[in-house]
Amino acid sequence: MTDLRSVCVYCGSRDGGDPAYATAAEDTGAMLGRNGWQLVYGAGDVGLMGRVAAAAQDAGARTFGVIPTHLFEREVGRAGLDTFIITETMHERKKVMFMNAHAVVVLPGGAGSLDELFEVLTWRQLGLHDKPIYLLNTNGYWSPLVTLITHVIEQGFADASLMEFITVVNDVPTLDSMLQSALA
């Protein structure tokens, strides 16, 4: 990786039911651009993915998109990215995204976002990386997940340190502050 700081953003290919999710995605993209950080994401031009990328580009951020061939039409691969990589598989996509980022941010999303989160969380738990992982808990979206992870720990299926690998933030200004400290 270069000296350019990169943030991998996992999020939905849909906007979701709360307009606050779209606003948070746009604010996240703009924040990345203001800080001169590169956005690494799933290369889609739909839903929250498209909103993060458009806002990041509008704010002058470099963009690094990775999309598997089977999602190119569904997620409408975004034109004009600085780096655009097409992979054969979802696993390859996740690996390329993660390997090209210094931190991970998870915005609201569905099963794909959960898959991405749990893969990097598991890798962190196993000591395969030490990159920070942030959950942007817009309007409490991730609160049930945090409760579930706490339940998993309480039931003895994970060490209490599992929650230490995730930083839950409620808004983009707090995320900005946390990332500035982590990427300094």
C-alpha positions as CSV (number, residue, x, y, z in Angstrom):
1,M,0.0,0.0,0.0
2,T,1.1,3.6,-0.6
3,D,1.2,6.4,1.9
4,L,-2.3,7.4,0.8
5,R,-4.7,6.5,3.7
6,S,-7.6,4.3,2.5
7,V,-10.8,3.4,4.2
8,C,-12.8,0.4,3.2
9,V,-16.6,1.1,3.4
10,Y,-19.0,-1.8,3.5
11,C,-22.7,-0.8,3.1
12,G,-25.9,-1.6,1.4
13,S,-26.6,-1.7,-2.3
14,R,-30.0,-0.3,-1.3
15,D,-30.9,2.9,0.5
16,G,-32.9,1.2,3.3
17,G,-36.0,2.5,4.9
18,D,-34.6,5.5,6.9
19,P,-33.5,8.6,4.9
20,A,-30.8,9.1,7.6
21,Y,-28.9,6.1,6.1
22,A,-28.5,7.9,2.8
23,T,-27.5,11.1,4.6
24,A,-24.9,9.2,6.6
25,A,-23.5,7.6,3.5
26,E,-23.2,10.9,1.7
27,D,-21.6,12.5,4.8
28,T,-19.2,9.6,5.1
29,G,-18.1,10.0,1.4
30,A,-17.7,13.8,1.9
31,M,-15.7,13.3,5.1
32,L,-13.3,10.9,3.3
33,G,-12.7,13.5,0.6
34,R,-12.2,16.3,3.0
35,N,-9.5,14.3,4.8
36,G,-7.8,13.3,1.6
37,W,-8.4,9.6,2.2
38,Q,-9.2,7.1,-0.5
39,L,-12.5,5.3,-0.6
40,V,-12.2,1.5,-1.1
41,Y,-15.6,0.0,-1.7
42,G,-17.7,-2.5,-3.7
43,A,-17.7,-0.4,-6.9
44,G,-21.5,-0.2,-7.2
45,D,-23.4,2.8,-8.2
46,V,-26.7,1.9,-6.4
47,G,-27.9,2.4,-2.9
48,L,-25.7,3.5,-0.1
49,M,-22.6,2.3,-2.1
50,G,-23.4,4.7,-4.9
51,R,-24.1,7.6,-2.5
52,V,-20.8,7.1,-0.6
53,A,-18.8,7.0,-3.9
54,A,-20.6,10.0,-5.4
55,A,-20.0,12.1,-2.3
56,A,-16.4,11.0,-2.0
57,Q,-15.7,11.9,-5.7
58,D,-17.5,15.2,-5.3
59,A,-15.2,16.0,-2.3
60,G,-12.1,15.1,-4.3
61,A,-11.4,11.6,-2.8
62,R,-9.6,9.0,-4.8
63,T,-11.9,6.0,-5.3
64,F,-11.0,2.3,-5.5
65,G,-13.8,0.0,-6.5
66,V,-13.9,-3.8,-6.6
67,I,-16.8,-5.7,-8.1
68,P,-17.2,-9.4,-9.0
69,T,-18.3,-10.2,-12.5
70,H,-21.7,-11.6,-11.4
71,L,-22.7,-8.4,-9.7
72,F,-21.5,-6.0,-12.4
73,E,-25.0,-5.5,-13.8
74,R,-27.0,-5.8,-10.5
75,E,-24.8,-3.2,-8.7
76,V,-24.2,-1.1,-11.8
77,G,-20.5,-0.7,-11.7
78,R,-19.7,3.0,-11.2
79,A,-17.9,4.8,-14.0
80,G,-15.1,7.2,-13.3
81,L,-13.5,5.5,-10.4
82,D,-9.7,6.0,-10.1
83,T,-9.2,2.3,-9.7
84,F,-11.7,-0.3,-10.9
85,I,-11.1,-4.0,-10.4
86,I,-13.3,-6.8,-11.6
87,T,-12.9,-10.1,-9.7
88,E,-14.2,-13.5,-10.4
89,T,-15.6,-14.2,-6.9
90,M,-17.1,-12.5,-3.8
91,H,-14.3,-13.8,-1.7
92,E,-11.7,-12.3,-4.0
93,R,-13.6,-9.0,-3.9
94,K,-13.5,-8.9,-0.1
95,K,-9.8,-9.8,0.0
96,V,-8.8,-7.1,-2.5
97,M,-10.9,-4.5,-0.7
98,F,-9.6,-5.3,2.7
99,M,-5.9,-5.6,1.6
100,N,-6.1,-2.1,0.1
101,A,-7.4,-0.3,3.2
102,H,-6.1,0.9,6.5
103,A,-9.4,0.9,8.3
104,V,-12.9,-0.6,7.8
105,V,-16.2,1.3,8.2
106,V,-19.5,-0.5,8.1
107,L,-22.6,1.5,7.3
108,P,-26.2,0.1,7.3
109,G,-26.6,-2.8,5.0
110,G,-27.9,-6.3,4.5
111,A,-26.5,-9.8,4.4
112,G,-23.6,-8.8,2.2
113,S,-22.5,-6.1,4.6
114,L,-22.8,-8.5,7.5
115,D,-20.7,-11.1,5.6
116,E,-18.0,-8.5,5.0
117,L,-18.1,-7.4,8.7
118,F,-17.9,-10.9,10.1
119,E,-15.1,-11.9,7.8
120,V,-12.8,-9.0,8.9
121,L,-14.0,-9.4,12.5
122,T,-13.1,-13.1,12.5
123,W,-9.7,-12.3,10.9
124,R,-9.1,-9.7,13.6
125,Q,-10.1,-12.2,16.3
126,L,-7.6,-14.7,14.9
127,G,-4.8,-12.1,14.9
128,L,-4.5,-11.9,11.2
129,H,-4.7,-8.1,11.2
130,D,-5.0,-5.1,13.6
131,K,-7.0,-2.7,11.4
132,P,-9.7,-0.8,13.2
133,I,-13.3,-1.7,12.4
134,Y,-16.0,0.9,12.9
135,L,-19.8,0.4,12.9
136,L,-21.6,3.5,12.0
137,N,-24.7,3.0,14.1
138,T,-27.0,5.5,12.3
139,N,-30.3,5.8,14.3
140,G,-29.4,2.6,16.2
141,Y,-29.3,0.5,13.1
142,W,-26.5,-1.8,14.4
143,S,-27.7,-1.9,18.1
144,P,-29.4,-5.3,17.7
145,L,-26.2,-6.7,16.2
146,V,-24.2,-5.3,19.2
147,T,-26.7,-7.0,21.5
148,L,-26.3,-10.3,19.6
149,I,-22.5,-10.1,19.8
150,T,-22.8,-9.4,23.5
151,H,-25.1,-12.4,23.8
152,V,-22.6,-14.6,22.0
153,I,-19.9,-13.5,24.5
154,E,-22.2,-14.0,27.5
155,Q,-23.1,-17.5,26.3
156,G,-19.4,-18.5,26.1
157,F,-19.0,-18.7,22.4
158,A,-16.5,-15.8,22.1
159,D,-14.1,-14.1,24.4
160,A,-15.1,-10.7,25.7
161,S,-12.3,-9.2,23.6
162,L,-14.5,-9.7,20.5
163,M,-16.3,-6.5,21.3
164,E,-13.0,-4.7,21.7
165,F,-12.3,-5.2,18.0
166,I,-15.4,-3.2,17.0
167,T,-15.8,0.5,17.7
168,V,-19.5,1.6,17.5
169,V,-20.0,5.3,16.5
170,N,-23.3,7.0,16.3
171,D,-22.5,9.8,13.8
172,V,-20.1,10.8,11.0
173,P,-18.4,13.6,13.1
174,T,-17.4,11.0,15.7
175,L,-16.3,8.6,13.0
176,D,-14.2,11.3,11.4
177,S,-12.5,12.0,14.8
178,M,-11.9,8.3,15.4
179,L,-10.5,7.7,11.9
180,Q,-8.2,10.8,12.2
181,S,-6.7,9.3,15.3
182,A,-6.4,5.8,13.8
183,L,-4.9,6.9,10.5
184,A,-2.5,9.5,11.8
